[in-house]
C-alpha cells in the first residue's frame, strides 16, 4: 500500500511525462505545416492557430480532463486498498474545491486558464512576442503543458484523496 505522499509524487511525475508527450505530438501534428505561430489569430480568421488561444483552451481542457481522470483513478485506488489515506488530512486552499468531481473539474479548468495561462500570455505580450517559429513553439508549449500537468495532477489527486475518507 502506498502512502498519500508517494501516490502524489507518482501522479505528478507520470503526468509531467504524459502531458509533455501528448502536447508535443498534438502540436507537431496540427501545427507542423505552419512556419510561424502568431500570438493572436487574425481578425478575419478567429479560429486560426494562435498561441494565446492554444494556451487558454489547452489549459482549460487540461484542468478539466486531468481532474476528471485522476479523481476517478484516485477513488479506484483507495477503494482497492492501494493507497493508505487513513491519516490523510487536507489543508490549505485545495480543501475549498467542490466535492462534486464534475464541478471541481470545471473549476480547475477555469483556474488553469485564468491563473496559469493568462499570466503567461500577458508576460509574452509585455515582452513583445508577436509570433514564434513553429518548431520552437511546439517544444516550449510541450514544456508548458508538462509543468501545468504536474501542478494540476497534484491538485486533483490531493483533493481526490480527501473525497474517499
C-alpha positions as CSV (number, residue, x, y, z in Angstrom):
1,X,0.0,0.0,0.0
2,X,1.3,3.5,-0.9
3,X,1.3,6.5,1.3
4,X,-0.6,9.6,0.1
5,X,2.8,11.4,-0.4
6,X,4.2,8.6,-2.5
7,X,1.0,8.5,-4.6
8,X,1.1,12.2,-5.2
9,X,4.8,12.1,-6.3
10,X,3.9,9.3,-8.6
11,X,0.9,11.1,-10.1
12,X,2.9,14.3,-10.6
13,X,5.8,12.5,-12.2
14,X,3.7,10.5,-14.6
15,X,1.6,13.5,-15.6
16,X,4.6,15.6,-16.4
17,X,5.8,13.0,-18.8
18,X,2.4,12.2,-20.3
19,X,1.5,15.8,-20.8
20,X,4.8,16.6,-22.4
21,X,4.4,13.8,-24.9
22,X,0.7,14.5,-25.7
23,X,1.2,18.2,-26.1
24,X,4.3,17.7,-28.3
25,X,2.7,15.2,-30.6
26,X,-0.7,17.0,-30.9
27,X,1.1,20.3,-31.7
28,X,3.5,18.6,-34.1
29,X,0.6,17.0,-35.9
30,X,-1.6,20.1,-36.1
31,X,0.9,22.9,-36.5
32,X,3.8,21.4,-38.5
33,X,2.6,22.9,-41.8
34,X,2.9,26.4,-40.5
35,X,6.2,28.4,-40.4
36,X,5.2,30.7,-37.6
37,X,2.5,30.7,-34.9
38,X,1.1,34.2,-34.2
39,X,0.3,35.4,-30.7
40,X,-3.3,36.2,-31.7
41,X,-5.5,34.9,-34.5
42,X,-6.0,37.3,-37.5
43,X,-9.3,39.3,-37.2
44,X,-10.6,37.7,-40.4
45,X,-9.8,34.1,-39.2
46,X,-10.7,33.9,-35.4
47,X,-10.2,30.1,-35.3
48,X,-6.8,30.1,-36.9
49,X,-4.0,28.6,-34.8
50,X,-2.5,31.1,-32.4
51,X,-0.5,30.9,-29.1
52,X,-3.0,32.8,-26.9
53,X,-5.9,30.6,-27.9
54,X,-3.9,27.5,-27.7
55,X,-2.7,28.3,-24.2
56,X,-6.1,29.3,-22.9
57,X,-8.1,26.5,-24.4
58,X,-5.4,23.9,-23.8
59,X,-5.0,24.9,-20.2
60,X,-8.8,24.7,-19.6
61,X,-9.0,21.3,-21.2
62,X,-6.0,20.0,-19.3
63,X,-7.5,21.1,-16.0
64,X,-10.9,19.6,-16.8
65,X,-9.5,16.2,-18.2
66,X,-6.8,15.7,-15.6
67,X,-9.2,16.4,-12.7
68,X,-11.8,14.1,-14.0
69,X,-9.4,11.2,-14.8
70,X,-7.2,11.5,-11.7
71,X,-10.2,11.8,-9.4
72,X,-11.6,8.5,-10.7
73,X,-8.2,6.8,-10.6
74,X,-7.6,8.0,-7.1
75,X,-11.0,6.9,-5.9
76,X,-10.5,3.5,-7.5
77,X,-7.0,3.1,-5.9
78,X,-8.3,4.0,-2.4
79,X,-11.3,1.7,-2.8
80,X,-9.0,-1.2,-3.8
81,X,-6.6,-0.5,-0.9
82,X,-3.7,0.6,-3.0
83,X,-3.4,3.9,-1.1
84,X,-3.4,4.2,2.7
85,X,-5.1,7.5,3.3
86,X,-6.3,6.8,6.8
87,X,-4.4,9.6,8.4
88,X,-4.6,11.9,5.4
89,X,-5.8,15.4,6.2
90,X,-6.5,18.1,3.6
91,X,-5.2,21.5,4.4
92,X,-5.0,24.8,2.6
93,X,-7.0,26.2,-0.3
94,X,-7.3,22.8,-2.0
95,X,-9.9,21.8,0.5
96,X,-12.1,24.6,-0.8
97,X,-12.6,22.8,-4.1
98,X,-16.1,21.4,-4.6
99,X,-16.9,17.9,-3.5
100,X,-18.6,17.1,-6.9
101,X,-16.0,15.8,-9.3
102,X,-17.6,17.5,-12.3
103,X,-17.9,20.9,-10.6
104,X,-14.3,20.6,-9.4
105,X,-13.1,19.7,-12.9
106,X,-14.8,22.8,-14.3
107,X,-13.3,25.0,-11.6
108,X,-9.8,23.6,-12.0
109,X,-10.1,24.1,-15.8
110,X,-11.1,27.8,-15.3
111,X,-8.3,28.1,-12.7
112,X,-5.8,26.7,-15.2
113,X,-6.9,29.1,-18.0
114,X,-7.1,32.2,-15.9
115,X,-4.4,31.8,-13.3
116,X,-1.9,29.8,-15.2
117,X,-2.3,30.6,-18.9
118,X,-3.4,34.2,-18.8
119,X,-0.3,35.5,-16.9
120,X,1.9,33.7,-19.4
121,X,0.1,35.4,-22.3
122,X,0.3,38.8,-20.6
123,X,4.0,38.4,-20.0
124,X,4.6,37.3,-23.6
125,X,2.7,40.4,-24.8
126,X,4.7,42.6,-22.4
127,X,7.9,41.1,-23.8
128,X,6.7,42.0,-27.3
129,X,6.4,38.4,-28.5
130,X,4.0,38.5,-31.5
131,X,4.9,35.2,-33.1
132,X,7.1,32.2,-32.7
133,X,8.8,29.8,-35.1
134,X,6.6,26.6,-35.2
135,X,9.4,24.2,-34.0
136,X,10.3,26.5,-31.1
137,X,6.6,26.9,-30.1
138,X,5.9,23.2,-30.2
139,X,8.7,22.4,-27.9
140,X,8.1,25.3,-25.5
141,X,4.4,24.5,-25.5
142,X,5.1,20.9,-24.5
143,X,7.2,22.1,-21.6
144,X,4.4,24.4,-20.5
145,X,1.9,21.5,-20.7
146,X,4.2,19.3,-18.7
147,X,4.6,21.9,-15.9
148,X,0.9,22.7,-15.6
149,X,0.1,19.0,-16.0
150,X,2.2,18.2,-12.9
151,X,0.7,21.1,-10.9
152,X,-2.9,20.1,-11.9
153,X,-2.2,16.4,-11.1
154,X,-1.0,17.4,-7.6
155,X,-4.2,19.5,-7.0
156,X,-6.6,16.9,-8.5
157,X,-5.0,13.9,-6.8
158,X,-4.7,15.5,-3.4
159,X,-8.3,16.7,-3.4
160,X,-9.5,13.3,-4.6
161,X,-7.7,11.6,-1.7
162,X,-9.9,13.6,0.7
163,X,-13.1,12.5,-1.1
164,X,-12.5,8.9,-0.1
165,X,-12.3,9.3,3.7
